[in-house]
Amino acid sequence: MEFYENRAKRPFAVFIWIGRAVKKWYRINRTRRILHGMSVEQLKDVGLSRFDV
């Protein structure tokens, strides 16, 4: 078996996974901050309560 046949197909897959995880965390954190800044009436319009946030 040659060296190149035993190589990983995507050597940077870990970095892609980390990037996606950070992006997902940022999106969730941003949504939480936005919802936390909304008034009770705005949350009610969206169908949420203060206990859901």
C-alpha positions, 0 to 999 in steps of 0.5 A, spaced: 500 500 500 502 506 498 503 512 502 498 516 499 492 511 499 492 511 506 491 518 507 485 521 510 481 524 504 479 530 508 485 532 512 482 539 515 475 536 517 476 537 524 477 545 522 471 545 518 467 541 524 470 546 529 468 552 525 461 550 524 460 549 531 463 556 533 458 558 528 452 555 531 454 557 538 454 564 535 447 564 532 444 561 538 447 566 543 445 572 538 438 569 538 438 569 546 441 576 546 435 578 542 430 575 545 432 577 552 432 584 550 425 584 547 419 586 552 414 582 554 409 584 549 414 583 543 415 576 546 407 575 546 407 577 539 412 571 537 408 566 542 413 566 547 413 568 554 419 570 559 419 563 562 421 560 555 427 565 554 
